[in-house]
């Protein structure tokens, strides 16, 4: 079996896998920078600018680790992914580089910039009706059944988790160099928990803090209750399209709860304030979902102790949307 | 004499000085990333993201090299700089770090974001009436006469030129690592010619292409005519505040013309298109003047041969200004 699902998990992700993924990434791409950011209270936080990856998000890590581990036979049958855009671009980028056919199932309300970029990378796009409640996983399952392609899940996949965790290996080495010691705390945007679980494996000695939009804090509630919780059907609208996942998967939950993580949530206004802060202080374009971790820090919901790192996880945002956010005062 | 002027040059900048400045920068700050950017014609250009320096511009380099070479006595008397904002922040940043008092002469129409940032860095600001035609150099000369402070000129200073050139040493090493060979061509925004002259010293084997806004192409005209030309009194308005310099200085001109450089100019619309391209493809905030080099490449005024580097020199822009630019289609 190569297609993990909540019911059929072929293996658990491991720290060894994370280290192997980090080795692959070191061969593939330069490290994204770790930038020092002064906070309004006089403190400092270290920002891992995953917005500067070739596809504008960390998702390239998990996709690369997954696709490079496929057999020749699996590569020939292609891959299928489901994504609002960043995972889509990560898989399309890796597939093009490896000569693998990629089909991406995307919501019809995804940001135009993400749809266009995924097409430019040569992937075939199949739209599903997210506002209308169509089930994306059933669309993907049907595609996989037709073609024998491998489903590369956006977060519920051991390779994907390990790949995302390579960001943790990188930032630890950068902290050792820049701040003479590893991170004590890593604050990260959290959707389905792929990056969060990867960081938890990568950094056993650091506190990992997943941050979700208000009303989409299923991971925080799952960790607090001890069982996987789903987002409510009447969840509020959020600008954080990258974090709109209905529920985490068992392998992600097992890793996160095994480390005893606790989650936080941030408001839409706090997210916008963080985007403005990153614009003016770091000159970085950060999408709403990518700024959730920084939002928690700026709102004082988690402390920066001088050895705290925040992941700026993505920067793919429509120009008009971003213009409206930074012009707001 | 520690205050160079067009008539009194104490020494010429040297490649040895550039290498010494690069050594200091390597001790001070991590390298800014060199990012691969796909061009619309299918080519690639390497972008040196100086927007990610702590003050959002390369100016920190020249200021650091200059201030760290001051004697104890000179440090005690403080420094004076004249700048629309980026050099101001570079000098203020370096001065604060070294415990030196800094006074900055800034135009009263400088971007608010640059005025505020310079104040935050602890510098004293003296405004002059740029739209009214007040001579900034006479304001600075008066301040220097009163205090015995050292004038750190924004470009007409051998240390400043050498310091800016450290960006060239850095990007050459990064190109060797990422592209297995040095740059053949470096395209750079050009105001007074500090960065351009520094790059010319740093990279004797690469073609250096300075780019200015239309109507502010005094360096291009100077290089073409063989003598220093000034910007016309009725020069058109430009959004590139960082490149609004009336004329280059003899030491800059000597280095640039000695290498046989030729300059280019770009329109305001080409600059805005480049800012939008950097926003969507690199997720970087680039100010108008910082995008002039990229504008020349996107407009087809200079070719990218696969080993071409463009400097994204600064990213300090008022939010409302940037919002209007990226929302434009």
Interface residues (C-beta under 8 A of the other chain):
Chain A: X30 X32 X33 X34 X35 X36 X49 X51 X52 X54 X56 X113 X174 X177 X178 X276 X279 X280 X282 X283 X284 X285 X286 X315 X316 X319 X320 X322 X323 X324 X326 X327
Chain B: X30 X32 X33 X34 X35 X36 X49 X51 X52 X54 X56 X113 X174 X177 X178 X276 X279 X280 X282 X283 X284 X285 X286 X315 X316 X319 X320 X322 X323 X324 X326 X327
